[in-house]
Amino acid sequence: MNSDFYGRQVLVPRDQPSIENVQTFPTMEVRSTEVRCCRCNKSTLKEQAALPNEEYYCPQCLNLGRVSTLCKFYHVPEPNSFQVPDRVLTWEGQLSPLQHQAAESVKAGMLAHQRQLLWAVTGAGKTEMMFQGIAACLEKGERVAVASPRVDVCIELFPRFQKAFENIDIVLLHGRSDEPYRYAQLTICTTHQLLRFYHAFDNLVIDEVDAFPFAANPQLFYAANRSIKETGGQLFLTATPGGYLLRESKAKRLKTTYLPLRFHGFLLPTIRLNLARNWRTNLAKGRLPSSLIQQMRRSLKEGLRFLLFAPHVKDLPGVEQACKRAFPDVDFTTVHASDPDRLDKVQKMRDHEYQFLITTSILERGVTFPEIDVFVLGADDGVFSTAALVQIAGRAGRSASRPVGRVGFWIDAHSKVVNEAVRQVRYMNMKGKQCGGKVSSV
């Protein structure tokens, strides 16, 4: 079916016959010492990409199906062949005045096919703020994609978009899906799936642009740029823009819309730094920093729960044993990415069966517990990026019932990453004060 080729590069065998009105593109560019993949743009030395009989393949994007000189791409230019319904947006929720202002700015940028950034604090409601802009584009018969680096985010977004756009055909694409591809006006996908598209979208939204694996990945930036039409627009959503986006914004090459306040109108909890020299050496002796124990005790005394982050899985047993000695009558546990009981433990924390969790950065985003404090032991460890630390700090103060929270970082020494996280939170709070943000001490 030709619609499968609309705005796509579909792999077919090299000897497959031509089809009327279907273009063919080469899959590999063979050079003197290396080959370049025409899907992911990565170059590989010939000896590392060699197949028999002087054929070559790309080892860089094998997870999407092998690209080789034995194949070619079928492609049909995007025709925007959609039947637009009378009612596109079926979402009936309400935006706050600040959200509405940001949503109108985003909408104008999308209609003008601009490159733009929505820099909104964690918990600001970024998803709902893009509905109006997407709806306006769909009403014009345009093709739109919403991409995220993470499969779980795509899976969570899909039913929300189905409910918000009940009359629009939406397809969900990610590596774990068993559903076959189909042509649709609105696509929800992982950023890796963008490698399959070529000049397909009039507007592309990338959610959590700071998250792994998209951040600092030239291959995925290439895919994001190539997947839109030459006149297409891009909208980046993040609470923690990296260096590239900050430079583009400062140079006015990226229209930037700020939303520095959450729905409850309070400023972000500030990050308090605490020096804990040689904390890992002391942890090996069964001791946590005394100031951290005091802070944990204070939260527990006030009936508050908290998350305690540690840099590595290997740190968790020592932290757990030290906490058991300090708080023998308190229910808590550890959790990390490869923990087989991870989902069950997170649910028990939601159900108030635990008073705190000791965790790695696996809980830096995507999980919300109301009315919690957040503590990070070893925040200056190289495993933490600025984006991760801002996201971790953003776990606190998300609920209207307690829109504030304590955020403490325990560090062995000051570092650029930690200082930049503190600076980003202060910067957004400065913006928030200009918008009338409420301040509360804890």
C-alpha positions as CSV (number, residue, x, y, z in Angstrom):
1,M,0.0,0.0,0.0
2,N,1.6,3.3,-1.1
3,S,0.4,5.1,2.1
4,D,3.0,3.0,4.0
5,F,5.7,5.0,2.1
6,Y,4.3,8.5,2.7
7,G,7.0,10.5,4.3
8,R,9.0,7.4,5.1
9,Q,12.1,5.5,4.0
10,V,11.0,1.8,3.8
11,L,13.7,-0.8,3.4
12,V,13.1,-3.2,0.5
13,P,15.5,-5.6,-1.3
14,R,17.7,-4.0,-3.9
15,D,16.3,-6.2,-6.7
16,Q,12.7,-5.4,-5.9
17,P,11.0,-3.9,-9.0
18,S,10.1,-0.2,-9.1
19,I,6.6,0.9,-8.3
20,E,4.9,3.7,-10.1
21,N,5.0,7.0,-8.2
22,V,7.3,5.5,-5.6
23,Q,10.8,7.0,-5.3
24,T,13.9,4.9,-4.6
25,F,16.8,6.1,-2.5
26,P,20.2,4.5,-1.8
27,T,20.7,3.1,1.7
28,M,24.5,3.5,1.9
29,E,27.1,5.9,0.6
30,V,30.3,4.0,-0.1
31,R,33.5,6.0,0.3
32,S,37.2,5.1,-0.1
33,T,37.7,4.0,3.5
34,E,34.3,4.1,5.1
35,V,30.6,3.8,4.5
36,R,27.9,6.3,5.6
37,C,24.4,5.1,6.5
38,C,21.7,7.2,4.7
39,R,19.2,6.4,7.5
40,C,21.2,7.3,10.7
41,N,24.0,9.4,9.1
42,K,26.7,7.4,10.9
43,S,29.9,6.6,9.2
44,T,31.7,3.3,9.7
45,L,35.1,2.0,8.6
46,K,34.7,-0.5,5.7
47,E,36.4,-3.3,7.5
48,Q,33.9,-2.9,10.4
49,A,30.9,-2.8,8.1
50,A,31.9,-5.4,5.5
51,L,29.6,-8.2,4.1
52,P,30.7,-10.8,1.5
53,N,31.2,-9.7,-2.1
54,E,32.1,-6.1,-1.3
55,E,28.7,-5.4,0.2
56,Y,28.3,-3.3,3.4
57,Y,25.9,-2.7,6.2
58,C,25.4,-0.2,9.0
59,P,26.1,-1.6,12.5
60,Q,24.9,1.7,14.2
61,C,21.1,1.3,13.7
62,L,20.6,-2.5,13.6
63,N,17.8,-2.3,16.2
64,L,15.6,-0.8,13.4
65,G,16.4,-3.5,10.9
66,R,19.6,-3.9,9.0
67,V,20.5,-1.3,6.4
68,S,22.9,-2.6,3.8
69,T,23.9,-2.1,0.2
70,L,21.8,-5.1,-0.6
71,C,18.7,-2.9,0.0
72,K,17.2,0.3,-1.1
73,F,14.6,2.7,0.3
74,Y,11.1,3.2,-1.1
75,H,9.7,6.7,-0.5
76,V,6.6,8.8,-1.4
77,P,6.6,12.5,-0.6
78,E,4.2,13.3,2.2
79,P,0.8,14.2,0.5
80,N,-1.1,15.1,3.7
81,S,-3.9,12.8,2.6
82,F,-6.2,13.3,5.6
83,Q,-9.9,13.7,6.2
84,V,-10.1,16.4,8.9
85,P,-13.1,16.0,11.2
86,D,-15.4,18.9,12.2
87,R,-14.2,18.6,15.8
88,V,-10.5,18.0,16.3
89,L,-9.8,18.8,20.0
90,T,-12.1,16.9,22.3
91,W,-10.2,17.8,25.5
92,E,-12.3,19.9,27.8
93,G,-9.8,20.6,30.6
94,Q,-9.0,24.1,31.8
95,L,-5.6,25.8,31.8
96,S,-4.4,28.3,34.4
97,P,-3.9,31.9,33.1
98,L,-0.1,31.3,32.8
99,Q,-0.6,27.9,31.1
100,H,-3.0,29.5,28.7
101,Q,-0.6,32.3,27.9
102,A,2.2,29.7,27.2
103,A,-0.2,27.5,25.2
104,E,-1.1,30.5,22.9
105,S,2.6,31.2,22.4
106,V,3.3,27.6,21.5
107,K,0.2,27.5,19.2
108,A,1.4,30.6,17.3
109,G,4.9,29.1,16.9
110,M,3.5,25.8,15.5
111,L,1.2,27.6,13.0
112,A,4.2,29.5,11.8
113,H,6.4,26.4,11.7
114,Q,9.0,27.9,14.0
115,R,11.7,26.2,15.9
116,Q,10.7,26.8,19.5
117,L,11.4,25.8,23.1
118,L,8.8,25.5,25.9
119,W,10.9,25.7,29.1
120,A,8.5,24.8,31.8
121,V,9.3,23.7,35.3
122,T,8.7,20.0,36.3
123,G,5.0,19.4,37.0
124,A,3.8,22.4,35.0
125,G,1.5,20.5,32.7
126,K,3.5,20.6,29.5
127,T,1.4,18.0,27.8
128,E,-1.9,19.9,28.1
129,M,-0.2,23.1,26.9
130,M,0.6,21.6,23.5
131,F,-3.0,20.4,22.8
132,Q,-4.2,23.7,21.3
133,G,-1.2,24.1,19.0
134,I,-1.4,20.5,17.8
135,A,-5.2,20.9,17.2
136,A,-4.7,24.1,15.2
137,C,-2.2,22.3,12.9
138,L,-4.4,19.2,12.5
139,E,-7.3,21.4,11.6
140,K,-5.2,22.7,8.7
141,G,-4.7,19.1,7.5
142,E,-1.1,19.0,8.7
143,R,0.8,15.9,9.9
144,V,2.2,16.1,13.4
145,A,4.4,13.9,15.5
146,V,5.0,13.8,19.3
147,A,8.3,12.0,20.2
148,S,10.0,11.2,23.4
149,P,13.3,9.4,24.1
150,R,11.6,7.0,26.5
151,V,9.2,4.2,25.6
152,D,7.3,4.5,28.9
153,V,6.6,8.1,28.3
154,C,5.2,7.3,24.8
155,I,3.0,4.6,26.3
156,E,1.7,7.0,29.0
157,L,1.1,9.8,26.4
158,F,-0.8,7.7,23.9
159,P,-4.1,7.3,25.9
160,R,-4.0,10.9,26.9
161,F,-3.8,12.0,23.3
162,Q,-6.5,9.5,22.3
163,K,-8.8,11.1,24.8
164,A,-7.9,14.6,23.8
165,F,-8.2,13.9,20.0
166,E,-11.0,11.3,19.9
167,N,-11.8,12.0,16.2
168,I,-8.2,11.8,14.9
169,D,-6.4,8.7,13.8
170,I,-3.3,8.3,16.1
171,V,-0.6,5.7,15.8
172,L,1.9,4.6,18.6
173,L,5.3,3.5,17.4
174,H,8.1,2.1,19.6
175,G,10.5,-0.8,19.6
176,R,8.4,-3.0,22.0
177,S,5.1,-2.6,20.0
178,D,3.6,-5.5,18.2
179,E,1.2,-3.2,16.2
180,P,2.2,-2.8,12.5
181,Y,2.9,0.7,11.1
182,R,0.0,2.6,9.5
183,Y,-0.3,6.0,8.1
184,A,-1.9,8.5,10.5
185,Q,-2.2,12.2,10.9
186,L,-0.9,12.2,14.5
187,T,2.1,10.0,15.5
188,I,3.3,9.2,19.0
189,C,6.7,7.6,18.9
190,T,10.1,7.2,20.4
191,T,12.9,9.5,19.0
192,H,14.6,6.4,17.5
193,Q,11.5,5.8,15.4
194,L,12.1,9.2,13.7
195,L,14.9,7.5,11.8
196,R,12.3,5.8,9.7
197,F,10.8,9.1,8.5
198,Y,11.9,11.5,5.8
199,H,10.3,15.0,5.4
200,A,7.1,13.7,6.8
201,F,5.9,16.1,9.5
202,D,4.7,19.7,9.3
203,N,5.4,19.9,13.1
204,L,7.4,17.7,15.4
205,V,7.2,17.9,19.2
206,I,10.0,16.4,21.2
207,D,9.0,15.9,24.9
208,E,11.8,15.5,27.5
209,V,14.4,16.5,25.1
210,D,17.0,16.5,27.9
211,A,16.4,12.7,28.6
212,F,18.6,9.8,27.6
213,P,19.1,8.7,24.9
214,F,18.2,11.8,22.9
215,A,20.3,14.3,24.8
216,A,23.7,14.7,23.2
217,N,23.0,12.1,20.6
218,P,23.8,13.5,17.1
219,Q,22.2,10.5,15.4
220,L,18.8,11.3,17.0
221,F,19.2,15.1,16.4
222,Y,19.8,14.2,12.7
223,A,16.6,12.1,12.7
224,A,14.6,14.8,14.3
225,N,15.7,17.4,11.7
226,R,15.3,15.0,8.7
227,S,11.9,13.8,9.8
228,I,10.3,17.2,9.3
229,K,9.5,18.9,6.0
230,E,11.9,21.5,4.8
231,T,9.3,24.1,6.0
232,G,8.5,22.1,9.1
233,G,8.5,23.4,12.7
234,Q,9.9,21.9,15.9
235,L,8.9,22.3,19.5
236,F,11.2,21.1,22.3
237,L,9.7,20.5,25.7
238,T,11.8,20.4,28.8
239,A,12.3,21.5,32.4
240,T,16.1,21.3,32.0
241,P,17.4,22.5,28.6
242,G,21.0,21.4,27.9
243,G,23.8,23.6,26.6
244,Y,22.8,23.3,22.9
245,L,19.2,24.5,23.5
246,L,20.4,27.3,25.9
247,R,22.8,28.5,23.2
248,E,20.2,28.4,20.5
249,S,17.7,30.2,22.8
250,K,20.3,32.9,23.7
251,A,21.2,33.4,20.1
252,K,17.5,33.9,19.2
253,R,17.6,30.9,16.9
254,L,15.0,29.2,19.0
255,K,11.8,31.0,20.1
256,T,11.5,30.4,23.9
257,T,8.4,30.3,26.0
258,Y,8.8,30.1,29.7
259,L,6.4,28.6,32.3
260,P,8.2,29.1,35.6
261,L,5.3,28.1,37.9
262,R,3.4,25.0,38.6
263,F,-0.4,25.0,38.6
264,H,-0.6,25.8,42.3
265,G,1.4,29.0,41.8
266,F,4.3,28.4,44.2
267,L,8.0,28.7,43.4
268,L,10.2,25.6,43.1
269,P,11.7,24.3,46.3
270,T,15.3,25.7,46.5
271,I,18.2,23.3,46.6
272,R,20.2,23.4,49.8
273,L,23.8,22.2,49.6
274,N,25.5,20.4,52.5
275,L,29.2,19.4,52.5
276,A,29.8,15.8,53.4
277,R,33.5,15.1,53.0
278,N,34.5,11.5,52.4
279,W,30.9,10.4,52.8
280,R,31.6,7.1,50.9
281,T,34.5,6.2,53.2
282,N,32.3,6.9,56.2
283,L,29.5,4.9,54.7
284,A,31.8,1.9,54.5
285,K,32.1,2.3,58.3
286,G,28.3,2.3,58.6
287,R,27.8,6.1,59.0
288,L,25.8,8.6,57.0
289,P,26.4,12.3,57.3
290,S,25.0,13.5,60.6
291,S,23.3,16.4,59.0
292,L,21.5,14.0,56.6
293,I,20.3,11.9,59.5
294,Q,19.0,15.0,61.3
295,Q,17.1,16.1,58.2
296,M,15.6,12.7,57.7
297,R,14.6,12.6,61.4
298,R,13.0,16.0,61.1
299,S,10.9,15.0,58.1
300,L,9.8,11.7,59.8
301,K,8.9,13.6,63.0
302,E,6.7,15.9,61.0
303,G,4.9,12.9,59.4
304,L,6.5,13.6,56.0
305,R,7.8,11.0,53.6
306,F,10.9,11.4,51.4
307,L,13.1,10.0,48.6
308,L,16.8,9.5,49.4
309,F,18.9,9.2,46.2
310,A,22.3,7.6,46.0
311,P,24.6,7.6,43.0
312,H,25.1,3.9,42.3
313,V,23.4,0.5,43.0
314,K,26.5,-0.5,44.9
315,D,25.8,2.3,47.4
316,L,22.3,1.2,48.3
317,P,23.2,-1.7,50.7
318,G,25.5,0.6,52.8
319,V,22.9,3.4,52.9
320,E,20.2,0.8,53.8
321,Q,22.1,-0.6,56.7
322,A,23.0,2.8,58.1
323,C,19.3,3.8,57.9
324,K,18.2,0.6,59.7
325,R,20.5,1.5,62.6
326,A,19.3,5.1,62.7
327,F,15.5,4.3,62.1
328,P,14.9,0.8,63.3
329,D,11.1,1.2,63.5
330,V,10.6,2.9,60.2
331,D,9.3,1.1,57.1
332,F,11.5,1.7,54.0
333,T,13.3,-0.1,51.2
334,T,15.7,0.3,48.3
335,V,14.8,0.4,44.6
336,H,16.8,0.5,41.4
337,A,16.4,0.0,37.6
338,S,17.1,-3.8,37.6
339,D,15.1,-4.5,40.8
340,P,12.5,-7.1,39.8
341,D,10.2,-5.7,42.5
342,R,10.6,-2.1,41.3
343,L,7.0,-1.5,40.2
344,D,5.6,-3.1,43.4
345,K,7.8,-1.1,45.6
346,V,6.9,2.2,43.9
347,Q,3.2,1.3,44.3
348,K,3.7,0.6,48.0
349,M,5.3,4.0,48.3
350,R,2.3,5.5,46.6
351,D,0.0,3.5,49.0
352,H,2.0,4.9,52.1
353,E,3.3,1.5,53.0
354,Y,6.8,2.9,53.1
355,Q,7.9,6.1,54.8
356,F,10.8,6.6,52.4
357,L,12.6,5.0,49.5
358,I,16.4,4.8,49.0
359,T,16.8,4.9,45.2
360,T,19.1,5.5,42.3
361,S,18.3,8.0,39.6
362,I,15.6,5.6,38.2
363,L,13.0,7.7,40.0
364,E,14.4,11.1,38.8
365,R,11.3,11.6,36.6
366,G,8.0,10.0,35.6
367,V,6.9,9.2,39.2
368,T,5.1,11.6,41.5
369,F,4.5,11.2,45.2
370,P,2.6,14.0,46.9
371,E,4.0,15.9,49.9
372,I,7.5,14.5,49.9
373,D,11.0,15.8,50.6
374,V,14.0,14.9,48.5
375,F,17.5,14.3,49.6
376,V,20.5,13.3,47.4
377,L,23.7,11.8,48.8
378,G,26.7,12.3,46.6
379,A,25.0,14.7,44.3
380,D,28.4,15.7,42.9
381,D,29.0,12.1,41.6
382,G,29.7,11.9,37.9
383,V,26.6,9.8,37.3
384,F,24.3,12.8,37.9
385,S,23.8,15.3,35.2
386,T,22.5,18.8,35.7
387,A,19.2,17.7,34.1
388,A,18.9,14.7,36.4
389,L,19.5,16.8,39.5
390,V,16.9,19.4,38.5
391,Q,14.4,16.6,37.8
392,I,15.2,15.0,41.1
393,A,14.7,18.3,42.9
394,G,11.4,18.6,41.0
395,R,10.0,15.6,42.8
396,A,9.3,17.9,45.7
397,G,6.5,20.5,45.9
398,R,4.3,19.1,43.1
399,S,1.0,18.8,45.0
400,A,-1.4,21.5,46.0
401,S,-1.8,20.0,49.4
402,R,1.9,20.7,50.0
403,P,3.3,22.9,47.2
404,V,6.6,23.2,49.0
405,G,9.3,20.7,50.1
406,R,12.8,20.3,51.4
407,V,15.5,19.5,48.8
408,G,18.9,18.8,50.1
409,F,22.1,17.8,48.2
410,W,25.0,16.3,50.2
411,I,28.3,16.7,48.3
412,D,31.9,15.8,48.8
413,A,32.9,18.9,46.9
414,H,31.4,21.7,44.8
415,S,31.0,20.8,41.1
416,K,29.9,22.5,37.9
417,V,27.0,20.1,37.5
418,V,25.6,20.8,41.0
419,N,26.1,24.5,40.7
420,E,24.4,24.6,37.4
421,A,21.4,22.7,38.8
422,V,21.1,25.3,41.7
423,R,21.4,28.1,39.1
424,Q,18.7,26.7,36.9
425,V,16.2,26.4,39.8
426,R,17.1,30.0,40.9
427,Y,16.7,31.3,37.4
428,M,13.2,29.7,37.0
429,N,12.2,31.1,40.5
430,M,13.3,34.5,39.4
431,K,11.0,34.2,36.4
432,G,8.3,32.8,38.7
433,K,8.5,35.8,41.0
434,Q,8.0,38.1,38.0
435,C,4.8,36.2,37.3
436,G,3.6,36.6,40.9
437,G,4.8,33.2,42.2
438,K,4.1,32.5,45.8
439,V,6.9,31.9,48.3
440,S,6.7,29.6,51.3
441,S,9.4,28.5,53.7
442,V,9.8,25.0,55.2
